[in-house]
Amino acid sequence: MIIKIINPSNDPYFICLPVYFYTESDSIAKLISFIELILYTFCFYTLSIKLQIYLKFRIFHRNFVILSVPIFGLWYEAILAKLITMAYQLKFLSPGYEIGEHVAMWTQNPKKMLILNSLDGLELLLVAGFLEWHYIFSMIFGSLSVCIERVLASMWIKHYEKNKKLYIPISLTLVTQCLTIAVSFTMFYNHVNIIAANLIWIITCILASIMYFYIKRINEKWLAEMEDPRRKITFTVSQRFQVRENLRAIGFGKRIVYTVMFSLAVIGFGILALFYEIVSPFLLHIGENLMFWNPFGICTVAMFSIPAWKKRYKNAFPTCCQWRLRPSRVDVESMEPMEEFNKRISIETDMYFNQLNESWI
């Protein structure tokens, strides 16, 4: 949505909001909003369960957790913005005039803009639009900051786990938020064209992929050296755990980052398709809600990445157990190796705790 403000005493300026208004009958608009609210409620429950499990059963280093939690938690910010927008769409909040249809994010056509002399009555909508921009770029830059943290953990493998190094997540969070707020204001005041806006997430995705392959390669190399009986380097228990944690975090982070980037890519290409009028504006309902429905994909992918999380996550949805066509087959022969594996992990964990004299799990 593009708003053009004409002030006789100053030059006109533009505001770009990632919100959409459609030309639909009241009954259709209310029906769509009702369906959206039901799905948002499920998303709220899903995300809340995910965060509860994620924070209660910490599998990764605290710095990794500090950086990754906002990627999930900022969804509440986005849904608040959506509810404000929905109130304007359903005319529960009204600026005193008809807003009309606005589905263009970037346009030079005055007919597709909302041209005003004053922003009176749209204050909450402006706040909602900025919150959505902030959420979008927090997801983009936040995913990159998680990759950077794992790169640092790999570079400082000798002593990363022995020190809290809280300045790392704090610094990355501050830099990420400063960058996010700056870019959000730039988008808000329509200083970025559609090509540059899409280049932001494309470049970020490329950088995240490069970091992923770097971390994966170097940690797999270290793991091979650790398991080599003829190794010349002595690795401490903390270093062994650090390498395994990095590889586990790589698998976990890869799924999350790719899920986030896929959602953003679909939204980005959807905006391009609308810009060039390739698809019907009605399909924008689906593209717009991909951002608000992402807890279904992100939370499920995250929870199913770790067996301990998966079990508790599935228990939070009792009806899911009824979807199975048949009960799981119990393999008696596989029980003993699994018990031995758990016992070995427990012993190594105790050794690790004794050496570091702290618990980060």
C-alpha contacts under 8 A as a table, 3 or more apart, distances in Angstrom:
res1	aa1	res2	aa2	distance
1	M	16	C	5.79
1	M	17	L	5.16
1	M	18	P	6.28
1	M	19	V	5.90
1	M	20	Y	6.02
1	M	21	F	7.95
1	M	102	H	5.43
1	M	103	V	5.97
1	M	104	A	5.47
1	M	105	M	5.04
1	M	106	W	7.65
1	M	113	M	7.06
1	M	114	L	7.79
2	I	14	F	6.75
2	I	15	I	5.74
2	I	16	C	4.72
2	I	17	L	6.49
2	I	102	H	7.73
2	I	104	A	7.03
2	I	105	M	6.29
2	I	106	W	6.94
2	I	107	T	7.44
2	I	112	K	7.62
2	I	113	M	5.12
2	I	114	L	6.29
3	I	14	F	5.56
3	I	15	I	5.05
3	I	16	C	6.46
3	I	113	M	5.66
3	I	114	L	4.69
3	I	115	I	5.88
3	I	116	L	7.30
4	K	12	P	6.80
4	K	13	Y	5.89
4	K	14	F	4.60
4	K	15	I	6.57
4	K	113	M	6.61
4	K	114	L	6.08
4	K	115	I	4.70
4	K	116	L	6.18
5	I	12	P	5.47
5	I	13	Y	5.52
5	I	14	F	6.23
5	I	115	I	6.02
5	I	116	L	5.01
5	I	117	N	5.45
5	I	118	S	6.56
5	I	119	L	7.70
6	I	10	N	7.83
6	I	11	D	7.14
6	I	12	P	4.63
6	I	13	Y	7.05
6	I	115	I	7.27
6	I	116	L	6.18
6	I	117	N	5.01
6	I	118	S	7.73
7	N	10	N	5.33
7	N	11	D	6.56
7	N	12	P	6.05
7	N	117	N	5.95
7	N	118	S	7.89
8	P	11	D	7.40
13	Y	189	Y	7.84
14	F	189	Y	5.92
14	F	190	N	6.04
15	I	188	F	5.59
15	I	189	Y	4.59
15	I	190	N	5.56
16	C	105	M	6.74
16	C	106	W	7.63
16	C	187	M	6.53
16	C	188	F	5.01
16	C	189	Y	5.96
16	C	190	N	5.16
17	L	105	M	7.23
17	L	126	L	7.34
17	L	129	G	4.86
17	L	130	F	7.11
17	L	133	W	7.86
17	L	188	F	6.22
18	P	105	M	6.72
18	P	129	G	5.83
18	P	132	E	6.77
18	P	133	W	6.99
19	V	85	T	7.03
19	V	103	V	7.84
19	V	129	G	6.42
20	Y	101	E	7.67
20	Y	102	H	5.61
20	Y	103	V	5.12
20	Y	104	A	7.89
21	F	89	Q	6.37
21	F	99	I	7.80
21	F	100	G	6.74
21	F	101	E	4.94
21	F	102	H	4.92
21	F	103	V	6.26
22	Y	100	G	7.18
22	Y	101	E	4.68
22	Y	102	H	6.45
22	Y	103	V	7.08
22	Y	282	F	7.87
23	T	100	G	6.79
23	T	101	E	5.31
24	E	28	I	6.21
24	E	29	A	5.99
25	S	28	I	5.34
25	S	29	A	6.13
26	D	29	A	5.08
26	D	30	K	6.03
26	D	90	L	7.57
27	S	30	K	5.19
27	S	31	L	6.12
28	I	31	L	5.06
28	I	32	I	6.14
29	A	32	I	5.25
29	A	33	S	6.09
29	A	89	Q	7.97
29	A	90	L	7.11
30	K	33	S	5.01
30	K	34	F	5.99
30	K	90	L	7.07
31	L	34	F	5.06
31	L	35	I	6.33
32	I	35	I	5.21
32	I	36	E	6.13
33	S	36	E	4.94
33	S	37	L	6.07
33	S	86	M	7.38
34	F	37	L	5.13
34	F	38	I	6.38
35	I	38	I	5.23
35	I	39	L	6.39
36	E	39	L	5.15
36	E	40	Y	6.02
37	L	40	Y	4.93
37	L	41	T	6.10
38	I	41	T	5.15
38	I	42	F	6.56
39	L	42	F	5.14
39	L	43	C	6.18
39	L	293	W	7.45
40	Y	43	C	4.83
40	Y	44	F	6.02
40	Y	79	I	7.81
40	Y	292	F	7.32
40	Y	293	W	6.97
41	T	44	F	5.00
41	T	45	Y	6.31
42	F	45	Y	5.14
42	F	46	T	6.01
43	C	46	T	4.99
43	C	47	L	5.99
43	C	293	W	6.43
43	C	294	N	7.97
43	C	295	P	5.65
43	C	296	F	6.29
44	F	47	L	5.33
44	F	48	S	6.06
44	F	76	Y	7.97
44	F	295	P	7.98
45	Y	48	S	5.15
45	Y	49	I	6.16
46	T	49	I	5.31
46	T	50	K	6.15
46	T	295	P	6.70
46	T	296	F	7.02
46	T	299	C	7.10
47	L	50	K	4.92
47	L	51	L	6.13
47	L	72	F	7.40
47	L	73	G	7.95
47	L	295	P	5.84
47	L	299	C	6.43
48	S	51	L	5.27
48	S	52	Q	6.15
49	I	52	Q	5.12
49	I	53	I	6.24
49	I	313	Y	7.19
49	I	316	A	7.33
50	K	53	I	5.30
50	K	54	Y	5.95
50	K	299	C	6.13
50	K	303	M	7.03
50	K	313	Y	7.10
51	L	54	Y	4.89
51	L	55	L	6.00
51	L	69	V	7.57
51	L	72	F	7.67
51	L	73	G	7.74
52	Q	55	L	5.47
52	Q	56	K	5.94
53	I	56	K	5.14
53	I	57	F	5.76
53	I	309	W	6.61
53	I	312	R	7.40
53	I	313	Y	7.48
54	Y	57	F	5.66
54	Y	58	R	5.99
54	Y	309	W	7.54
55	L	58	R	5.61
55	L	65	V	7.94
57	F	309	W	7.63
57	F	361	I	7.34
58	R	61	H	7.82
58	R	65	V	7.82
58	R	360	W	7.70
58	R	361	I	5.05
59	I	361	I	5.46
60	F	64	F	6.42
60	F	65	V	6.63
60	F	245	E	6.79
60	F	249	A	7.22
60	F	360	W	7.71
60	F	361	I	6.59
61	H	64	F	5.37
61	H	65	V	6.47
61	H	161	E	7.81
61	H	360	W	6.16
61	H	361	I	7.09
62	R	65	V	4.98
62	R	66	I	6.09
62	R	360	W	6.42
63	N	66	I	5.11
63	N	67	L	6.37
63	N	149	E	7.68
63	N	164	K	7.89
63	N	165	K	7.81
63	N	166	L	6.74
63	N	168	I	7.30
63	N	169	P	5.57
64	F	67	L	5.37
64	F	68	S	6.11
64	F	146	V	6.71
64	F	149	E	6.91
64	F	150	R	7.65
64	F	169	P	7.65
65	V	68	S	5.14
65	V	69	V	5.90
66	I	69	V	5.80
66	I	70	P	7.55
66	I	169	P	6.51
67	L	70	P	6.45
67	L	71	I	7.59
67	L	142	G	7.31
67	L	145	S	7.27
67	L	146	V	6.08
67	L	169	P	6.02
67	L	172	L	7.95
67	L	173	T	6.92
68	S	71	I	5.40
68	S	72	F	7.13
68	S	142	G	7.48
68	S	143	S	7.74
68	S	146	V	6.52
69	V	72	F	5.44
69	V	73	G	5.96
70	P	73	G	4.73
70	P	74	L	5.51
70	P	142	G	7.81
71	I	74	L	6.02
71	I	75	W	7.72
71	I	138	S	7.04
71	I	139	M	5.63
71	I	142	G	6.26
71	I	143	S	7.30
72	F	75	W	6.00
72	F	295	P	7.82
73	G	76	Y	6.17
73	G	77	E	7.96
74	L	77	E	5.17
74	L	78	A	6.69
74	L	135	Y	6.36
74	L	138	S	7.99
75	W	78	A	4.96
75	W	79	I	6.19
75	W	135	Y	7.21
75	W	292	F	7.42
76	Y	79	I	5.18
76	Y	80	L	6.18
77	E	80	L	5.24
77	E	81	A	6.42
77	E	131	L	6.60
77	E	132	E	7.66
77	E	135	Y	7.00
78	A	81	A	5.11
78	A	82	K	6.26
78	A	131	L	6.40
78	A	132	E	5.47
78	A	135	Y	6.04
78	A	292	F	7.12
79	I	82	K	4.86
79	I	83	L	6.14
79	I	292	F	6.65
80	L	83	L	5.18
80	L	84	I	6.39
80	L	128	A	7.51
81	A	84	I	5.22
81	A	85	T	6.29
81	A	127	V	7.53
81	A	128	A	4.16
81	A	129	G	6.85
81	A	131	L	6.09
81	A	132	E	6.31
82	K	85	T	5.00
82	K	86	M	6.01
82	K	128	A	6.97
82	K	132	E	7.99
83	L	86	M	4.92
83	L	87	A	6.22
84	I	87	A	5.14
84	I	88	Y	6.67
84	I	124	L	6.98
84	I	125	L	6.63
84	I	128	A	6.31
85	T	88	Y	5.19
85	T	89	Q	6.23
85	T	125	L	6.13
85	T	128	A	6.66
86	M	89	Q	4.84
86	M	90	L	6.07
87	A	90	L	5.28
87	A	91	K	5.94
87	A	92	F	4.99
87	A	93	L	5.52
88	Y	91	K	4.78
88	Y	92	F	5.98
88	Y	93	L	4.85
88	Y	94	S	6.10
88	Y	125	L	7.56
89	Q	92	F	7.76
90	L	93	L	7.69
91	K	94	S	5.44
94	S	97	Y	7.13
94	S	121	G	6.82
95	P	98	E	7.97
95	P	120	D	6.88
95	P	121	G	4.05
95	P	122	L	5.94
96	G	121	G	7.19
99	I	114	L	7.15
102	H	112	K	6.42
102	H	113	M	7.07
102	H	114	L	7.73
103	V	112	K	7.97
103	V	274	L	7.95
103	V	281	P	6.79
103	V	284	L	7.96
104	A	107	T	6.31
104	A	112	K	6.70
104	A	113	M	8.00
104	A	274	L	7.22
104	A	275	F	6.53
105	M	271	I	7.33
105	M	275	F	7.48
106	W	193	N	7.00
106	W	194	I	6.38
106	W	275	F	7.10
107	T	110	P	7.95
107	T	112	K	7.09
107	T	113	M	7.72
107	T	275	F	7.68
109	N	112	K	5.60
109	N	113	M	6.95
110	P	113	M	5.14
110	P	114	L	7.89
110	P	115	I	7.72
111	K	114	L	7.96
116	L	119	L	7.02
119	L	122	L	5.54
119	L	123	E	6.86
120	D	123	E	6.65
121	G	124	L	7.74
122	L	125	L	5.16
122	L	126	L	6.20
123	E	126	L	5.19
123	E	127	V	6.40
124	L	127	V	5.01
124	L	128	A	6.15
125	L	128	A	4.95
125	L	129	G	6.13
126	L	129	G	5.08
126	L	130	F	6.26
127	V	130	F	5.22
127	V	131	L	6.16
128	A	131	L	5.10
128	A	132	E	6.29
129	G	132	E	5.20
129	G	133	W	6.39
129	G	188	F	7.68
130	F	133	W	5.05
130	F	134	H	6.10
130	F	184	S	6.77
130	F	185	F	7.50
130	F	188	F	6.44
131	L	134	H	4.95
131	L	135	Y	6.10
132	E	135	Y	5.03
132	E	136	I	6.16
133	W	136	I	5.19
133	W	137	F	6.31
133	W	184	S	5.30
133	W	187	M	7.44
133	W	188	F	7.48
134	H	137	F	5.48
134	H	138	S	5.88
134	H	180	T	6.25
134	H	181	I	6.37
134	H	184	S	5.60
135	Y	138	S	5.02
135	Y	139	M	6.22
136	I	139	M	5.34
136	I	140	I	6.47
137	F	140	I	4.81
137	F	141	F	5.91
137	F	142	G	7.78
137	F	180	T	5.51
137	F	183	V	7.62
137	F	184	S	7.16
138	S	141	F	5.39
138	S	142	G	5.28
138	S	176	T	7.31
138	S	177	Q	7.06
138	S	180	T	5.87
139	M	142	G	5.10
139	M	143	S	6.01
139	M	260	V	7.40
140	I	143	S	5.57
140	I	144	L	6.76
140	I	201	W	6.37
140	I	204	T	6.92
140	I	260	V	7.97
140	I	261	M	7.64
141	F	144	L	5.05
141	F	145	S	6.24
141	F	176	T	6.05
141	F	180	T	7.12
141	F	204	T	7.26
142	G	145	S	5.01
142	G	146	V	6.40
142	G	173	T	7.91
142	G	176	T	6.50
143	S	146	V	5.32
143	S	147	C	6.66
143	S	208	A	7.60
143	S	257	V	6.01
144	L	147	C	5.15
144	L	148	I	6.33
144	L	204	T	6.77
144	L	205	C	7.95
144	L	207	L	7.54
144	L	208	A	5.58
145	S	148	I	4.93
145	S	149	E	6.22
145	S	172	L	6.24
145	S	173	T	7.71
145	S	176	T	7.15
146	V	149	E	5.14
146	V	150	R	6.50
146	V	253	G	7.89
147	C	150	R	5.25
147	C	151	V	6.32
147	C	208	A	6.28
147	C	211	M	6.32
147	C	212	Y	6.83
147	C	253	G	7.85
148	I	151	V	5.00
148	I	152	L	6.31
148	I	211	M	7.36
149	E	152	L	5.15
149	E	153	A	6.19
149	E	168	I	7.36
149	E	169	P	7.44
150	R	153	A	4.85
150	R	154	S	6.15
150	R	215	I	7.24
150	R	246	N	6.78
150	R	249	A	7.94
151	V	154	S	5.11
151	V	155	M	6.21
151	V	211	M	7.03
151	V	214	Y	7.99
151	V	215	I	6.07
152	L	155	M	4.98
152	L	156	W	6.07
153	A	156	W	5.32
153	A	157	I	5.79
153	A	160	Y	6.00
153	A	242	Q	7.95
153	A	246	N	7.69
154	S	157	I	5.13
154	S	215	I	6.85
154	S	218	I	7.75
154	S	219	N	7.21
154	S	243	V	7.60
154	S	246	N	7.25
156	W	159	H	6.02
156	W	160	Y	5.37
157	I	160	Y	5.40
157	I	161	E	7.54
157	I	239	Q	6.19
157	I	242	Q	6.65
157	I	243	V	7.68
158	K	161	E	7.99
158	K	239	Q	6.17
159	H	162	K	5.24
159	H	163	N	6.64
159	H	239	Q	7.93
160	Y	163	N	5.70
160	Y	164	K	7.64
160	Y	165	K	7.56
161	E	164	K	7.05
161	E	238	S	6.73
161	E	239	Q	7.96
161	E	242	Q	6.94
162	K	238	S	7.73
162	K	356	L	6.11
165	K	168	I	5.85
166	L	169	P	5.84
166	L	170	I	6.24
167	Y	170	I	5.00
167	Y	171	S	5.63
168	I	171	S	5.26
168	I	172	L	6.07
169	P	172	L	5.05
169	P	173	T	5.83
170	I	173	T	5.12
170	I	174	L	6.14
171	S	174	L	5.15
171	S	175	V	6.11
172	L	175	V	5.17
172	L	176	T	5.87
173	T	176	T	5.02
173	T	177	Q	5.99
174	L	177	Q	5.23
174	L	178	C	6.03
175	V	178	C	5.17
175	V	179	L	6.08
176	T	179	L	5.20
176	T	180	T	5.93
177	Q	180	T	4.80
177	Q	181	I	5.92
178	C	181	I	5.28
178	C	182	A	6.10
179	L	182	A	5.15
179	L	183	V	6.09
180	T	183	V	5.27
180	T	184	S	5.90
181	I	184	S	4.96
181	I	185	F	6.16
182	A	185	F	5.34
182	A	186	T	6.29
183	V	186	T	4.91
183	V	187	M	6.14
184	S	187	M	5.10
184	S	188	F	5.91
185	F	188	F	4.76
185	F	189	Y	6.17
186	T	189	Y	5.47
186	T	190	N	6.34
186	T	191	H	5.43
186	T	192	V	6.65
187	M	190	N	4.99
187	M	191	H	5.99
187	M	192	V	5.86
188	F	191	H	7.77
190	N	193	N	7.36
192	V	196	A	6.13
192	V	197	A	6.24
193	N	196	A	5.53
193	N	197	A	6.19
194	I	197	A	5.09
194	I	198	N	6.33
194	I	272	L	7.78
195	I	198	N	5.36
195	I	199	L	6.18
196	A	199	L	4.93
196	A	200	I	6.46
197	A	200	I	5.52
197	A	201	W	7.52
198	N	201	W	5.78
198	N	202	I	6.33
198	N	268	G	6.41
199	L	202	I	4.93
199	L	203	I	5.85
200	I	203	I	5.50
200	I	204	T	6.19
201	W	204	T	4.96
201	W	205	C	5.96
201	W	261	M	7.74
201	W	264	L	7.65
201	W	265	A	7.95
202	I	205	C	5.13
202	I	206	I	6.31
203	I	206	I	5.06
203	I	207	L	6.19
204	T	207	L	5.13
204	T	208	A	6.09
205	C	208	A	5.11
205	C	209	S	6.16
205	C	261	M	6.79
206	I	209	S	5.11
206	I	210	I	6.25
207	L	210	I	5.12
207	L	211	M	6.26
208	A	211	M	5.16
208	A	212	Y	6.08
209	S	212	Y	4.94
209	S	213	F	6.31
210	I	213	F	5.36
210	I	214	Y	6.22
211	M	214	Y	5.02
211	M	215	I	6.09
212	Y	215	I	5.29
212	Y	216	K	6.04
212	Y	250	I	6.92
212	Y	254	K	7.38
213	F	216	K	5.04
213	F	217	R	5.94
214	Y	217	R	5.25
214	Y	218	I	6.22
215	I	218	I	5.43
215	I	219	N	6.03
215	I	246	N	7.74
215	I	250	I	7.56
216	K	219	N	5.43
216	K	220	E	5.99
216	K	247	L	6.62
216	K	250	I	6.82
217	R	220	E	5.32
217	R	221	K	6.21
218	I	221	K	5.07
218	I	222	W	6.34
219	N	222	W	5.00
219	N	223	L	6.06
219	N	243	V	5.80
219	N	246	N	6.99
219	N	247	L	6.63
220	E	223	L	4.99
220	E	224	A	6.15
220	E	247	L	7.56
221	K	224	A	5.18
221	K	225	E	6.39
222	W	225	E	5.03
222	W	226	M	6.17
222	W	243	V	7.13
223	L	226	M	5.03
223	L	227	E	6.27
223	L	240	R	7.76
223	L	243	V	6.65
223	L	244	R	7.66
224	A	227	E	5.26
224	A	228	D	6.14
225	E	228	D	5.07
225	E	231	R	6.09
226	M	229	P	7.84
226	M	231	R	6.97
226	M	235	F	6.89
226	M	240	R	7.48
227	E	231	R	7.97
228	D	231	R	5.36
231	R	234	T	7.63
235	F	239	Q	6.01
235	F	240	R	6.59
236	T	239	Q	5.20
236	T	240	R	6.37
237	V	240	R	5.08
237	V	241	F	6.24
237	V	348	E	7.84
237	V	351	M	7.45
237	V	352	Y	5.98
237	V	355	Q	7.89
238	S	241	F	5.09
238	S	242	Q	6.00
238	S	352	Y	6.10
238	S	355	Q	7.76
238	S	356	L	7.62
239	Q	242	Q	4.87
239	Q	243	V	6.22
240	R	243	V	5.35
240	R	244	R	6.34
241	F	244	R	5.10
241	F	245	E	5.88
241	F	352	Y	7.87
242	Q	245	E	4.99
242	Q	246	N	6.04
243	V	246	N	5.06
243	V	247	L	6.30
244	R	247	L	5.16
244	R	248	R	6.07
245	E	248	R	4.94
245	E	249	A	5.86
246	N	249	A	4.98
246	N	250	I	5.96
247	L	250	I	4.93
247	L	251	G	6.40
248	R	251	G	5.31
248	R	252	F	6.25
249	A	252	F	4.90
249	A	253	G	5.62
250	I	253	G	5.11
250	I	254	K	5.71
251	G	254	K	5.26
251	G	255	R	6.51
251	G	305	S	7.86
252	F	255	R	5.55
252	F	256	I	6.50
252	F	302	A	6.68
252	F	305	S	6.09
253	G	256	I	5.05
253	G	257	V	5.86
254	K	257	V	5.26
254	K	258	Y	5.88
255	R	258	Y	5.31
255	R	259	T	6.01
255	R	301	V	6.67
255	R	302	A	7.27
256	I	259	T	5.13
256	I	260	V	6.16
256	I	298	I	6.07
256	I	301	V	6.91
256	I	302	A	6.47
257	V	260	V	5.10
257	V	261	M	5.97
258	Y	261	M	5.04
258	Y	262	F	5.85
259	T	262	F	5.12
259	T	263	S	6.32
259	T	297	G	7.10
259	T	298	I	6.20
260	V	263	S	5.27
260	V	264	L	6.28
260	V	294	N	7.78
260	V	298	I	7.11
261	M	264	L	4.97
261	M	265	A	5.87
262	F	265	A	4.97
262	F	266	V	6.19
263	S	266	V	5.25
263	S	267	I	6.28
263	S	290	L	6.44
263	S	291	M	6.81
263	S	294	N	7.40
264	L	267	I	5.05
264	L	268	G	5.91
264	L	291	M	7.52
265	A	268	G	4.94
265	A	269	F	6.01
266	V	269	F	5.29
266	V	270	G	5.90
266	V	287	G	7.13
267	I	270	G	4.93
267	I	271	I	6.18
267	I	287	G	5.48
267	I	288	E	6.93
267	I	290	L	7.25
267	I	291	M	7.71
268	G	271	I	5.19
268	G	272	L	6.39
269	F	272	L	4.93
269	F	273	A	6.10
270	G	273	A	4.99
270	G	274	L	6.22
270	G	284	L	7.46
270	G	287	G	6.39
271	I	274	L	5.08
271	I	275	F	6.01
272	L	275	F	4.90
272	L	276	Y	6.31
273	A	276	Y	5.34
273	A	277	E	5.92
273	A	278	I	5.04
273	A	279	V	6.08
274	L	277	E	4.63
274	L	278	I	5.98
274	L	279	V	5.96
274	L	280	S	7.39
274	L	281	P	6.79
275	F	278	I	7.78
277	E	280	S	7.24
279	V	283	L	7.15
280	S	283	L	5.73
280	S	284	L	7.58
281	P	284	L	5.33
281	P	285	H	7.94
282	F	285	H	5.96
283	L	286	I	5.58
283	L	287	G	6.72
284	L	287	G	4.88
284	L	288	E	5.71
285	H	288	E	5.30
285	H	289	N	6.17
286	I	289	N	5.25
286	I	290	L	6.29
287	G	290	L	5.34
287	G	291	M	7.63
288	E	291	M	6.15
288	E	292	F	7.52
289	N	292	F	4.94
289	N	293	W	5.83
290	L	293	W	5.11
290	L	294	N	5.96
291	M	294	N	5.55
292	F	295	P	7.52
293	W	296	F	5.98
293	W	297	G	7.72
294	N	297	G	5.32
294	N	298	I	5.85
294	N	299	C	7.93
295	P	298	I	5.08
295	P	299	C	5.10
295	P	300	T	7.48
296	F	299	C	5.86
296	F	300	T	6.03
297	G	300	T	5.37
297	G	301	V	6.02
298	I	301	V	5.21
298	I	302	A	6.03
299	C	302	A	5.04
299	C	303	M	5.98
300	T	303	M	5.23
300	T	304	F	6.02
301	V	304	F	5.37
301	V	305	S	6.27
302	A	305	S	5.31
302	A	306	I	7.49
303	M	306	I	6.08
303	M	307	P	7.95
303	M	309	W	5.24
303	M	310	K	5.06
303	M	313	Y	6.49
304	F	307	P	6.62
304	F	309	W	6.80
304	F	310	K	4.72
305	S	309	W	7.74
305	S	310	K	7.20
306	I	309	W	5.31
306	I	310	K	6.00
307	P	310	K	4.92
307	P	311	K	6.32
308	A	311	K	5.59
308	A	312	R	6.75
309	W	312	R	5.36
309	W	313	Y	5.88
310	K	313	Y	5.05
310	K	314	K	6.06
311	K	314	K	5.35
311	K	315	N	6.26
312	R	315	N	4.99
312	R	316	A	6.44
313	Y	316	A	5.27
313	Y	317	F	7.19
314	K	317	F	5.39
314	K	318	P	7.12
314	K	320	C	6.93
314	K	321	C	7.83
315	N	318	P	5.73
317	F	320	C	5.65
317	F	321	C	7.83
318	P	321	C	5.85
318	P	322	Q	7.82
319	T	322	Q	5.46
319	T	323	W	7.33
320	C	323	W	5.44
320	C	324	R	7.76
321	C	324	R	6.13
322	Q	325	L	7.84
324	R	327	P	6.83
331	D	334	S	5.51
331	D	335	M	6.92
332	V	335	M	5.52
332	V	336	E	7.89
333	E	336	E	6.61
333	E	337	P	7.98
334	S	337	P	5.81
334	S	338	M	6.44
335	M	338	M	5.24
335	M	339	E	6.19
336	E	339	E	5.06
336	E	340	E	6.16
337	P	340	E	4.99
337	P	341	F	6.02
338	M	341	F	4.94
338	M	342	N	6.17
339	E	342	N	5.12
339	E	343	K	6.08
340	E	343	K	5.02
340	E	344	R	6.13
341	F	344	R	5.18
341	F	345	I	6.19
342	N	345	I	5.06
342	N	346	S	6.09
343	K	346	S	5.05
343	K	347	I	6.26
344	R	347	I	5.14
344	R	348	E	6.17
345	I	348	E	5.15
345	I	349	T	5.98
346	S	349	T	5.04
346	S	350	D	6.24
347	I	350	D	5.19
347	I	351	M	6.30
348	E	351	M	5.06
348	E	352	Y	6.09
349	T	352	Y	4.95
349	T	353	F	6.15
350	D	353	F	5.09
350	D	354	N	6.14
351	M	354	N	5.17
351	M	355	Q	6.18
352	Y	355	Q	5.19
352	Y	356	L	6.24
353	F	356	L	5.32
353	F	357	N	5.42
353	F	358	E	5.81
353	F	359	S	6.11
354	N	357	N	5.05
354	N	358	E	7.55
356	L	359	S	7.91
